[in-house]
Amino acid sequence: MNQKLTPKQKALAINLDSNIYGTFAEIGAGQETVRHFFRAGGASKTIAKAMSAYDKDFSDAIYGKEPKNRYVTQNRLRKMLRYEVALIEERLCRDNFPGRKFFSYANTVTTINFDKTLKGHGWVGLRFQLDENQDYNEIVLHVKFNENDATLQQETLGSLGVNLIYGAFNFSDNPRKLIESLYDDISTDNVEIDMIDFSGPDFAYVDNRLMSLQLVKNGMTDAVIFNSQGNNMLPADVLYKKNIFAIRGSFRPVTLVNTDMFVKGLEMFKKDWGFADDSETEVLFEITISNLRASGAIDERDFLDRVDVLAKLGYTVIISNFSEYYRLIDYFANYTAGKIGVSMGVNNLLDVFDENYYKNLSGGILEAFGKFFRQDMRVYLYPYKDPETHELLTSNNLKVNDNLKELYKYFKLNNRIVDIKNYNPDYSEIYSREILSKIANHEEGWELQLPFGVAEMIKERGMFGYKEELKLKEFS
């Protein structure tokens, strides 16, 4: 039973289930998914209708017009899914088809262009029910194609669609397995899934942030983003043509140092570039997979604890597979030509200047610096007070290797590295490791080193190993 089925085998299994019945609506890349079901045999018991409304005017006549004439959008996909399901319900009487579980599969996709300057992307989704008397579930995902041939992209899309339909009807009780099965017979090099969303009665227990984590953990994408309401966001929608300010950390937990580094760094970033409108800038708190794996296997409860605290403070979170900073900046540059700012501590900057991190690059540290210290990118450096020597380290007295000193001076003189000077000195001796130790040992005083409301949240939910001590009253 652990053997993976081919797309043909999966399509046949669906066709042979007389209770699964629905429609296919595919826009922009041919009818690649439904083709598998037609060829597998027995499709007459599964396929109510298959259509491809390629012409925009005809598509608008069916599903309505889209703002700004954008057809490859999540909104368009969900419109298609709901319209097609409503049509099934309208045209078929339930009494004549007892036990039938209806579904609608849809995609709206653009494949690689003729000049091969745009790789292609799209939205894929399924609206379905697992019981005829139950409301519908939805699974929606966004894909980015990596192949350089439109035909290959179409074939990949077809296999992905089959995997989604089969997974929905067979692995709905195990969303992690469902996500993994999306790549059956498909290489992760061929297509990237950078956003996924589960909704409906059978997924009421699903936390979509954990599903996003699976995408990064399984190598299906390099980064996912979700807002403070816990909603998965398409990276392109969040970052496109924006100025970006990011801060990386473990945030275990968020301390006053983190918020001071963020607030003061962001103030300088906006002032340096003259940003008057906050809508021009996207602010991100980044946690890397390597950080989540610091203690071994990823602790999903710990992950949610960190994210929930950041959400309480109103921050947007990015989970990435970028151990090195230059990869994060390179990722941002794929979406925007705007200004990029990164707020970091002295220790993080020393890591940036550690050549050992770049042995996998043919150009070594120079290649990494070319991507990291790009034009219109700036590091805002937060000072660090050594807990043993009590020396305050800034960009003026931190020590890099001798062979990199002149390079460091170049970046400093050209304002690629600037000090955060208006920091709060009262926070210079706050260390997250000490706070975690105090929480675990029920020591006092750690609450004052966290942003307002965070300590109460940690206590109420028992985060980071906190356990409420039982206070026994003595009676005389």
C-alpha positions as CSV (number, residue, x, y, z in Angstrom):
1,M,0.0,0.0,0.0
2,N,3.0,2.3,0.3
3,Q,3.8,2.1,-3.4
4,K,3.1,5.3,-5.2
5,L,0.5,5.1,-8.0
6,T,1.1,6.6,-11.4
7,P,-1.3,9.4,-12.6
8,K,-3.0,6.8,-14.9
9,Q,-3.6,4.5,-12.0
10,K,-4.9,7.3,-9.8
11,A,-7.3,8.5,-12.5
12,L,-8.6,5.0,-13.0
13,A,-9.1,4.5,-9.3
14,I,-11.2,7.7,-9.2
15,N,-13.1,6.6,-12.3
16,L,-14.0,3.2,-10.8
17,D,-15.5,4.9,-7.8
18,S,-19.1,5.4,-8.9
19,N,-19.8,7.8,-6.1
20,I,-17.2,10.4,-7.2
21,Y,-18.7,12.7,-9.9
22,G,-17.8,16.2,-11.0
23,T,-16.6,18.8,-13.5
24,F,-13.3,20.0,-14.9
25,A,-12.6,23.6,-15.9
26,E,-9.1,24.4,-17.1
27,I,-7.9,27.8,-18.4
28,G,-4.6,28.6,-20.0
29,A,-2.7,25.4,-20.3
30,G,-5.0,22.9,-22.1
31,Q,-7.2,20.3,-20.6
32,E,-4.2,18.4,-19.2
33,T,-5.7,17.1,-16.0
34,V,-9.0,15.8,-17.4
35,R,-7.0,14.1,-20.2
36,H,-5.7,11.6,-17.7
37,F,-9.2,10.6,-16.7
38,F,-10.4,10.3,-20.3
39,R,-7.5,8.0,-21.2
40,A,-7.7,5.9,-18.0
41,G,-11.1,4.4,-18.9
42,G,-14.4,4.5,-17.2
43,A,-14.6,8.3,-17.3
44,S,-18.3,8.4,-18.1
45,K,-19.1,7.6,-14.5
46,T,-16.8,10.4,-13.2
47,I,-16.8,13.3,-15.6
48,A,-20.0,15.4,-15.8
49,K,-18.4,18.1,-18.0
50,A,-15.0,19.2,-19.1
51,M,-14.4,22.7,-20.5
52,S,-11.6,25.2,-21.3
53,A,-12.8,28.7,-21.6
54,Y,-9.7,30.1,-23.4
55,D,-11.3,33.2,-24.9
56,K,-11.4,36.0,-22.3
57,D,-14.8,37.3,-23.5
58,F,-16.3,33.9,-23.3
59,S,-14.7,33.3,-19.9
60,D,-16.1,36.6,-18.7
61,A,-19.6,35.6,-19.9
62,I,-19.4,32.5,-17.7
63,Y,-17.6,33.6,-14.6
64,G,-17.8,37.4,-14.7
65,K,-15.1,40.0,-15.3
66,E,-12.1,40.4,-13.1
67,P,-10.6,43.6,-11.7
68,K,-7.8,44.9,-13.9
69,N,-8.5,42.0,-16.3
70,R,-6.3,39.6,-14.3
71,Y,-7.3,36.1,-15.0
72,V,-4.6,34.1,-13.3
73,T,-5.6,34.9,-9.7
74,Q,-6.9,33.1,-6.6
75,N,-10.1,35.0,-6.8
76,R,-10.7,33.8,-10.4
77,L,-10.1,30.2,-9.4
78,R,-12.5,30.3,-6.4
79,K,-15.1,31.8,-8.6
80,M,-14.7,29.0,-11.1
81,L,-14.9,26.3,-8.4
82,R,-18.0,27.7,-6.8
83,Y,-19.8,28.4,-10.1
84,E,-19.2,24.9,-11.4
85,V,-20.3,23.2,-8.2
86,A,-23.5,25.3,-8.1
87,L,-24.2,24.3,-11.6
88,I,-24.0,20.6,-10.7
89,E,-26.3,21.1,-7.7
90,E,-28.7,23.0,-10.0
91,R,-28.8,20.5,-12.8
92,L,-28.8,17.2,-10.9
93,C,-31.4,16.0,-8.5
94,R,-29.8,14.5,-5.4
95,D,-32.7,12.0,-5.1
96,N,-31.7,10.4,-8.4
97,F,-28.1,10.0,-7.4
98,P,-27.9,8.7,-3.8
99,G,-24.4,8.5,-2.4
100,R,-22.9,10.8,-5.1
101,K,-20.0,13.0,-3.9
102,F,-19.7,16.0,-6.2
103,F,-16.5,17.9,-7.0
104,S,-15.2,20.6,-9.3
105,Y,-11.6,20.8,-10.3
106,A,-10.3,24.0,-11.8
107,N,-7.1,25.7,-12.8
108,T,-6.2,29.1,-14.3
109,V,-2.6,29.0,-15.5
110,T,-0.2,30.8,-17.8
111,T,2.7,28.8,-19.1
112,I,6.2,30.0,-20.2
113,N,6.1,32.7,-22.8
114,F,7.7,32.5,-26.3
115,D,10.8,34.6,-25.2
116,K,11.2,32.5,-22.1
117,T,11.4,35.6,-19.9
118,L,8.3,34.6,-17.8
119,K,8.5,31.1,-16.5
120,G,4.7,30.7,-16.0
121,H,2.6,30.2,-12.9
122,G,-1.0,29.5,-11.9
123,W,-3.7,28.6,-9.5
124,V,-5.0,25.1,-9.0
125,G,-8.0,24.0,-6.8
126,L,-10.6,21.5,-5.9
127,R,-14.0,21.9,-4.3
128,F,-15.3,18.6,-3.2
129,Q,-17.4,16.8,-0.6
130,L,-16.6,13.5,1.2
131,D,-20.2,12.9,2.1
132,E,-23.3,13.8,0.1
133,N,-25.0,15.4,3.1
134,Q,-21.9,17.4,4.0
135,D,-20.8,20.9,2.9
136,Y,-18.0,21.3,0.5
137,N,-14.2,21.4,1.2
138,E,-11.7,23.4,-0.8
139,I,-8.0,23.0,-1.4
140,V,-6.4,25.8,-3.3
141,L,-2.7,26.1,-4.2
142,H,-0.4,28.3,-6.3
143,V,2.3,26.9,-8.5
144,K,5.4,28.3,-10.2
145,F,6.8,26.4,-13.2
146,N,10.6,25.8,-13.5
147,E,10.7,23.9,-16.7
148,N,11.7,25.8,-19.9
149,D,9.1,24.2,-22.3
150,A,5.4,24.9,-22.4
151,T,4.6,21.3,-23.2
152,L,6.5,20.0,-20.2
153,Q,4.8,22.5,-18.0
154,Q,1.4,21.3,-19.3
155,E,2.3,17.7,-18.5
156,T,3.4,18.6,-15.0
157,L,0.2,20.5,-14.4
158,G,-1.8,17.5,-15.6
159,S,-0.1,15.1,-13.2
160,L,-0.4,17.6,-10.3
161,G,-4.1,17.9,-10.9
162,V,-4.6,14.1,-10.8
163,N,-2.6,14.0,-7.6
164,L,-4.7,16.7,-6.0
165,I,-8.0,15.0,-6.8
166,Y,-6.8,11.5,-5.7
167,G,-5.2,12.9,-2.6
168,A,-8.4,14.9,-1.6
169,F,-10.6,11.8,-1.7
170,N,-8.0,9.4,-0.2
171,F,-5.8,11.4,2.2
172,S,-8.2,14.1,3.6
173,D,-7.7,12.7,7.1
174,N,-3.9,13.2,6.7
175,P,-3.2,16.6,5.1
176,R,0.6,16.2,5.5
177,K,0.4,13.0,3.4
178,L,-1.9,14.7,0.9
179,I,0.7,17.5,0.4
180,E,3.5,15.0,0.0
181,S,1.5,13.1,-2.6
182,L,1.1,16.2,-4.8
183,Y,4.6,15.4,-6.0
184,D,4.0,11.8,-6.9
185,D,5.6,11.3,-10.4
186,I,6.7,14.9,-10.3
187,S,10.2,16.3,-9.4
188,T,10.4,19.3,-7.1
189,D,12.7,20.7,-9.7
190,N,9.9,21.0,-12.2
191,V,7.3,23.0,-10.2
192,E,7.1,24.9,-7.0
193,I,4.1,25.2,-4.7
194,D,4.5,28.4,-2.7
195,M,1.0,28.7,-1.2
196,I,-1.7,26.2,-0.1
197,D,-4.9,26.6,1.7
198,F,-7.3,24.1,3.2
199,S,-10.9,25.0,4.1
200,G,-14.2,23.3,4.8
201,P,-15.7,20.9,7.4
202,D,-13.2,18.1,7.0
203,F,-10.3,20.6,7.4
204,A,-11.8,22.5,10.3
205,Y,-8.9,21.3,12.5
206,V,-6.2,22.2,10.0
207,D,-3.9,25.1,10.8
208,N,-2.8,26.4,7.4
209,R,0.4,27.8,8.9
210,L,1.5,24.2,9.6
211,M,0.6,23.3,6.0
212,S,2.8,26.1,4.8
213,L,5.6,24.8,7.0
214,Q,5.3,21.4,5.2
215,L,5.9,23.1,1.9
216,V,9.2,24.5,3.0
217,K,10.2,21.5,5.1
218,N,9.6,19.2,2.1
219,G,11.6,21.3,-0.3
220,M,8.4,22.2,-2.3
221,T,9.3,25.9,-2.0
222,D,11.9,28.1,-0.4
223,A,9.7,30.4,1.5
224,V,6.1,30.9,2.6
225,I,4.4,34.0,4.1
226,F,1.3,34.4,6.4
227,N,-0.2,37.5,8.0
228,S,-1.0,38.2,11.6
229,Q,-4.5,36.6,11.1
230,G,-2.8,33.3,10.2
231,N,-3.8,33.5,6.6
232,N,-1.4,32.0,4.0
233,M,-0.4,34.7,1.6
234,L,1.0,34.5,-2.0
235,P,4.6,35.9,-1.8
236,A,4.1,37.7,-5.1
237,D,1.0,39.5,-3.8
238,V,2.9,40.6,-0.6
239,L,6.2,41.6,-2.1
240,Y,5.6,42.7,-5.7
241,K,7.1,46.2,-6.3
242,K,7.3,46.9,-2.5
243,N,10.1,48.2,-0.4
244,I,11.0,45.5,2.0
245,F,12.2,45.6,5.6
246,A,13.1,42.3,7.3
247,I,14.3,41.1,10.6
248,R,15.6,37.6,11.2
249,G,15.5,35.8,14.6
250,S,14.6,32.8,16.6
251,F,11.9,34.9,18.4
252,R,11.9,32.3,21.2
253,P,10.4,34.4,22.6
254,V,10.2,37.9,21.2
255,T,12.1,40.3,23.5
256,L,12.3,44.0,23.8
257,V,15.6,43.8,22.0
258,N,13.8,42.3,18.9
259,T,11.1,45.0,18.9
260,D,13.6,47.8,19.5
261,M,15.8,46.5,16.7
262,F,12.8,46.4,14.4
263,V,11.2,49.7,15.4
264,K,14.4,51.8,15.4
265,G,15.7,50.1,12.2
266,L,12.5,50.7,10.4
267,E,12.4,54.3,11.4
268,M,15.9,54.8,9.9
269,F,15.0,52.8,6.8
270,K,12.0,55.1,6.1
271,K,13.9,58.2,6.8
272,D,17.0,57.2,4.7
273,W,14.8,56.7,1.6
274,G,12.1,59.2,2.3
275,F,9.2,56.9,2.5
276,A,6.1,58.8,3.6
277,D,3.5,56.2,2.8
278,D,3.6,53.0,4.9
279,S,1.8,51.1,2.2
280,E,4.9,51.3,0.1
281,T,6.8,49.1,2.6
282,E,6.3,45.5,3.6
283,V,7.7,44.5,7.0
284,L,8.6,40.8,7.6
285,F,9.7,38.8,10.6
286,E,11.7,35.8,9.2
287,I,12.3,32.5,10.9
288,T,14.5,30.0,9.0
289,I,13.9,26.2,8.8
290,S,17.5,25.7,10.2
291,N,16.5,27.8,13.2
292,L,13.4,25.6,13.8
293,R,15.6,22.5,13.5
294,A,18.2,23.9,15.9
295,S,17.3,21.3,18.6
296,G,16.8,18.4,16.1
297,A,13.4,17.6,14.6
298,I,11.0,20.5,14.0
299,D,8.7,21.0,17.0
300,E,5.5,22.2,15.5
301,R,4.0,23.3,18.8
302,D,7.1,25.4,19.4
303,F,6.8,26.8,15.8
304,L,3.2,27.8,16.4
305,D,4.1,29.4,19.8
306,R,6.6,31.7,18.1
307,V,4.3,32.6,15.3
308,D,1.3,33.2,17.6
309,V,3.4,35.7,19.6
310,L,4.4,37.5,16.5
311,A,0.8,37.5,15.3
312,K,-0.3,39.0,18.6
313,L,2.1,41.9,17.9
314,G,0.6,42.3,14.4
315,Y,3.6,41.1,12.4
316,T,3.7,39.3,9.0
317,V,5.9,36.2,9.2
318,I,8.1,34.6,6.5
319,I,9.3,31.0,7.0
320,S,12.3,30.3,4.7
321,N,14.9,27.8,3.7
322,F,17.6,30.5,3.5
323,S,20.3,29.8,5.9
324,E,22.5,32.5,4.3
325,Y,21.3,36.1,4.3
326,Y,22.3,36.6,0.6
327,R,19.7,34.0,-0.4
328,L,17.0,36.0,1.4
329,I,17.9,39.2,-0.4
330,D,18.1,37.4,-3.7
331,Y,14.6,36.0,-3.1
332,F,13.2,39.5,-2.4
333,A,14.9,40.9,-5.5
334,N,12.9,38.4,-7.6
335,Y,9.7,40.3,-6.7
336,T,10.8,43.9,-6.4
337,A,13.3,46.5,-7.6
338,G,12.5,48.6,-4.5
339,K,14.7,49.4,-1.5
340,I,15.6,46.5,0.9
341,G,16.5,46.9,4.5
342,V,17.6,44.3,7.0
343,S,17.9,44.9,10.7
344,M,20.3,42.5,12.5
345,G,22.6,42.2,15.5
346,V,26.4,42.2,15.5
347,N,26.7,38.4,15.7
348,N,24.6,38.0,12.6
349,L,26.8,40.4,10.7
350,L,29.9,38.5,11.7
351,D,28.3,35.4,10.3
352,V,27.7,37.2,7.0
353,F,31.5,37.8,6.9
354,D,32.3,34.2,7.6
355,E,33.8,32.6,4.4
356,N,32.9,29.1,5.6
357,Y,29.2,29.8,4.7
358,Y,30.0,30.2,1.0
359,K,32.1,27.2,0.2
360,N,29.3,25.9,-2.1
361,L,29.5,29.0,-4.3
362,S,31.9,29.1,-7.2
363,G,32.5,32.8,-6.6
364,G,32.8,32.3,-2.8
365,I,32.1,35.2,-0.5
366,L,32.4,37.7,-3.4
367,E,29.5,36.1,-5.2
368,A,27.5,36.1,-2.0
369,F,28.3,39.8,-1.3
370,G,27.3,40.7,-4.9
371,K,23.8,39.3,-4.1
372,F,23.6,40.5,-0.5
373,F,25.0,44.1,-0.7
374,R,23.1,44.9,-3.9
375,Q,22.2,48.4,-4.9
376,D,19.6,50.0,-2.7
377,M,20.1,47.4,0.1
378,R,21.2,48.4,3.6
379,V,22.0,46.7,6.8
380,Y,20.8,48.4,10.0
381,L,23.1,47.1,12.8
382,Y,21.9,46.8,16.4
383,P,24.7,47.0,19.0
384,Y,25.6,44.0,21.2
385,K,26.9,44.1,24.7
386,D,29.2,41.3,25.6
387,P,27.8,39.6,28.8
388,E,31.3,38.8,30.0
389,T,33.4,41.9,29.1
390,H,30.5,44.3,28.9
391,E,32.0,45.8,25.8
392,L,29.5,47.4,23.4
393,L,30.1,46.2,19.9
394,T,29.1,48.3,16.9
395,S,30.1,48.5,13.3
396,N,33.1,50.7,14.4
397,N,34.8,48.1,16.6
398,L,33.6,44.6,15.5
399,K,36.5,42.5,14.2
400,V,36.3,40.6,10.8
401,N,39.1,38.5,9.4
402,D,42.1,40.5,8.2
403,N,41.6,39.5,4.5
404,L,38.1,41.0,4.6
405,K,38.8,44.2,6.5
406,E,39.1,46.4,3.3
407,L,35.9,44.9,1.9
408,Y,34.1,45.6,5.2
409,K,35.4,49.2,5.1
410,Y,34.0,49.6,1.6
411,F,30.5,48.5,2.6
412,K,30.6,50.7,5.7
413,L,31.9,53.8,3.8
414,N,29.2,53.4,1.2
415,N,26.5,53.2,3.8
416,R,25.6,49.6,3.1
417,I,26.1,49.0,6.8
418,V,24.9,51.6,9.3
419,D,24.5,51.6,13.0
420,I,21.2,52.0,14.8
421,K,22.2,54.8,17.1
422,N,18.9,55.7,18.8
423,Y,18.5,52.2,20.4
424,N,17.4,51.8,24.0
425,P,20.5,51.1,26.1
426,D,18.3,49.6,28.9
427,Y,17.8,46.6,26.6
428,S,21.4,45.9,25.9
429,E,21.6,43.2,28.6
430,I,18.5,41.3,27.6
431,Y,19.4,37.8,26.2
432,S,16.7,35.4,25.0
433,R,18.6,32.3,26.3
434,E,18.5,33.7,29.8
435,I,14.8,34.5,29.5
436,L,14.1,30.9,28.4
437,S,16.0,29.6,31.4
438,K,14.1,31.9,33.8
439,I,10.8,30.8,32.3
440,A,11.7,27.1,32.7
441,N,13.0,27.6,36.3
442,H,10.1,29.9,37.4
443,E,12.5,32.8,38.2
444,E,11.1,36.3,38.4
445,G,11.7,39.3,36.3
446,W,11.6,37.9,32.7
447,E,8.2,39.3,32.1
448,L,9.6,42.9,32.1
449,Q,12.0,42.0,29.3
450,L,9.2,41.1,26.8
451,P,6.8,43.4,24.8
452,F,3.5,44.2,26.5
453,G,1.0,41.2,26.6
454,V,3.5,38.6,25.6
455,A,4.3,37.3,29.1
456,E,0.6,36.8,29.8
457,M,0.2,34.9,26.6
458,I,3.1,32.6,27.5
459,K,1.6,31.9,30.9
460,E,-1.9,31.3,29.7
461,R,-0.9,28.9,27.0
462,G,2.1,27.3,28.7
463,M,4.5,28.3,26.0
464,F,8.3,27.7,25.9
465,G,8.1,25.1,28.8
466,Y,6.2,27.4,31.2
467,K,4.2,25.5,33.8
468,E,2.1,27.2,36.4
469,E,3.2,26.2,39.9
470,L,0.5,25.0,42.2
471,K,0.2,27.2,45.2
472,L,-1.1,25.3,48.2
473,K,-2.7,27.2,51.0
474,E,-1.8,26.2,54.6
475,F,-4.6,26.0,57.1
476,S,-3.9,26.3,60.7
